[in-house]
Amino acid sequence: MYSQKVVDHFTHPRNQGHMETPDGVGKVGNPVCGDVMYIYIKVKDGIIEDIKWETMGCAAAIAVSSMITELAKGKSIEEAEQITRNDVANALEGLPPIKMHCSNLAADGLKKAIEDYRSKGERKKEEVA
Amino acid sequence: MKRIYFDHSATSAVDPRVLEVMLPFFEKKYGNPSSLHHQGQEAAEALQEAREKVARVINAQPEEIIFTSGGTESNNTAIKGAAFAALTGKSSKRHIIVSQIEHDCVLNACRWLEKMGFEVTYFPVDNYGLVDLEALRKAVRKDTLIISIMHANNEIGTVQDIAEIGKIAHEYGAYFHTDAVQSIIKLPLDTKQMNVDMLSVSSHKIHGPKGVGCLYVKKGTKIDPLLHGGGHERGFRSGTENISGITGFAEAVKIGEEERPTVMPRIQNLRDILIKGVLEIENTWLNGHPTQRLPINAHFCFRFIEGESLILRLDLKGISASTGSACSSKSLQPSHVLLAIGLPPEDAHSSLRLTLGRDNTTEDIEYTLEVLPEVVADLRKISPFKGSFQ
């Protein structure tokens, strides 16, 4: 059912963990649906310097969380927000059709984390002004 | 790596003794039981012998056994067959009662019958999965044609008080059907004591071949066939009989029933050790009834993790388990059974079903109790929820 790559990321997740003082957090999904993903980013000079995640979900949800952090780490936030669900699914050598929504969740989670980072930046500017 | 199979409610290995009974019917005894010649009569005799074997185990008459392709067909034949007979005959009864925790083949047959003009009551169960008998009595109507409530649930293992439900049905002149796919050879089945008019059984969950089973239909019960044709199975199920499958099925029923008094207490003992050990994991509970349950079944929820990732991690450690019903594992919906017993959807996603069989050993249980807490802890470490869903 799952590709070798999915199984690899599911059993050996990368960048997994909680982040105490992130610059941005993206929380997506709903426990009622069985999938919840938190993505934390640390940004320095416009670059995603560190990224972590916590996920409750199926093997696909865990693998996409791991994979998107690999894809986003070290990229500029502009580059990172261009990552699509298909990029995540392709990097995992495909997902079963019924699990494609999981890759959507990861892409959305990262976008939300970036939005959160930007809105914090706006608030800081306002505070300074 | 050693593999441990804990999915006997999904299917089971064919017993070598069963296979031995089946094999001659492929190359040597290949006759069609409807044929008058030697080979045909040889097959007809084997068919009759199989019918007698199954009938004896469930305390029925041989002619009350209709061989089918398995549980799904048996359940469809019972419910749709009764409904069709009401439509084509003189009965004006158009009401059906089933429990909310029936197998999908019962529920979906009923949903389809609603389109045909039948009214269906999907009767609730309590937190253990039990039907409340007094409430059921109130739900039965003069126009109730049939009540269908499963003997033992395939997910949570809860065993209903079938004899009492049968009494209620008969008080109101309704037929009573029970799906006994999970309970045959695990529990004693007696069609007379159980007050059933129809009872469904499948072969492949009891070390028999796949693609065969039967429906017991009490004499005088009016059902129309789903399959019309040459009038096999006394007109209830046309199509040349699956002789190898039927002989294997009957042998599996016979062996299972003979060995039940020794095998089931041993399995139940292992299952109880397993439950006790698993419940030491925090934020974990047993679903289903604590005592009124199938001896082979253990069904848990592990809060804050998702069932599919749990079974895949266990699979990588050599343990074959399931989240609930193998049929629904491809859908993303939480189990209708777990929702019916009152679990919120977020908990219904976190389920694990372990169903034991006669080949499981103490070592299997010990290994599982070593691996499962680690896997659960690992997935909880990944989960954003640590002590609540906030």
Interface residues (C-beta under 8 A of the other chain):
Chain A: Y2 V7 F10 T11 P13 Q16 K27 P31 V32 C33 G34 D35 V36 M37 Y38 E54 T55 M56 G57 C58 A59 A61 I62 I98
Chain B: F304 I305 E306 E308 S309 L312 R313 L316 K330 S331 L332 P334 P344 P345 E346 H349 K381 I382 S383 P384 F385 F389
